[in-house]
Amino acid sequence: MEHMEQMDIFENYLFSIGGLQVEEIKITSQFFEAVSLKKGDFFIQENEICRYIGCIAHGAVKAYGSDKEGKENITCFKFENELQININF
């Protein structure tokens, strides 16, 4: 998917949730950059400081942690047209 198409999806998402005018959305979207992640890529990993907000244009992501035995414990799923915000303390 091209970056311009991803930005259009992001702008449409901002419009759909309400509260912002078209001009405000155009100004806001200038502070975001389209990035593509492939299956198996990470948005953020353990012990990293998160400095990004993600809007999922296509596909889905999961958040999980691993226990001492390496078992994956899924904490949530996010799907298209949802924001993915990770905050590490």
Residue pairs with C-beta under 8 A, 6 or more apart in sequence:
1 36
1 57
1 58
3 33
3 34
4 34
5 57
6 34
6 36
6 57
7 29
7 32
7 34
9 55
9 57
9 58
9 81
10 29
10 32
10 34
10 55
10 57
11 25
11 26
11 29
13 55
13 81
14 20
14 25
14 28
14 29
15 22
15 25
16 81
20 28
32 53
32 55
34 57
35 54
37 43
37 61
43 52
43 54
43 61
43 84
43 86
44 50
44 52
44 86
44 88
46 65
47 88
48 88
49 88
50 85
50 86
50 87
50 88
52 86
53 83
53 84
53 85
54 61
54 83
54 84
54 85
55 81
55 82
55 83
55 84
56 78
56 79
56 80
56 81
56 82
56 83
56 84
57 80
58 80
59 80
60 77
60 78
60 79
60 80
61 77
61 78
61 84
62 74
62 76
62 77
62 78
63 74
63 75
63 76
63 77
63 78
63 86
64 72
64 73
64 74
64 75
65 72
65 73
65 75
66 72
66 73
67 73
78 84
